[in-house]
Amino acid sequence: MSERMSLQEVLRDYGVPLTTLHITATRDECLQLRERLIDIVKVSGKTAQGYLEVNCTFYIDVDDIDRYLNGELPGLAEIYTFPEDIKTYKEE
């Protein structure tokens, strides 16, 4: 089972986030994603974990999907951003 940080742990370790993004999906979207992630585990001979990694580095794994569908989690994932995470673009 994945271990996700609680908001209290984020506050303690990193401070107050600038924004929080809650990731949600429909039941059908969850089931389709779950099926694909399970396929990764099967094809790899159980050497790879069934999770999705996105460039902003948050993980959605099979356990998170199951817990979300069972109502244990309010969303599939949460992304916290802090002022130092925000990149500015300066036009020259």
N, C-alpha and C positions, 0 to 999 in steps of 0.2 A: 504494500500500500504506500502511496506517495505521502510524504509529509509536507504539508504546505504551511507557510508561516501565517500566524494569526496577525490581525492588525496590531494587537498589543506588542507582538514580537517585532514587527516592522517599526513601530514607534520607538521601542526601546533600543533597537540596533541601528536605526537609520534616521530617526527623527520624523517630523510630520511631512507626509508626502504632499507634493504640489497638486497632483491629481490622482484619482483612482479610477481605473477602468474595469468594470465587471464584464466578463465574457459569459454570454449565455447562448443557448441554441434550442431549436425545437427538438422534440423527442425523436423525430425521423432523422434530423441532422446528426444527433448524438449517436443513434444506432448505426448510421452509415459510417461515421468516423470510427466508432468502436470496431466495426467489422474490418475496416482497413488496418487499424492498429493491431488487431489480433492476427491478421494476415502477416504483418511484419514479423511478429513473434514466431509464427509457424514456419515461414519461409527461411528464417534465420536459424531454425533448429533451436529456438529459445536462447540464442546467444545475444539477441538484441531485445531491448525493452519495447513495448508497444506504446510509444509516446510521440507526440508531435512537438517539434522544436521550431519556434518562430524566431525571426531575426531579433526581436526585442527580448528574447530569452524569457519566455514563460513556458511551462510544460503543462500539457493536458495528457494525462495517461488514462489507461483503461479504468483504474480504480476511481479516478476523479469523475469519469463519465458515469460509472455505476453509482457512486455516492450522490452525484447531481440528480440522476434519474430517480433515486430513492428518496430524494428530499433532504438528504443530510447536508448538502452544500447549497448555498444560495446562487452559485454560478459555477461555470466550468473552471474559471481561473480569475485572478485579479492581477492587474498590473498597476504598480505604484510608480509614479514618476516624481523626481526631485529636481530642484532648480538646476543642479549640475548635469542632469540628463538632457536638458533642453539645449539643442544646438541652434544657433542663430545663423542666418544666412545674410551676408552683407554683399549687396550688389555693387560692383565696381564700375 
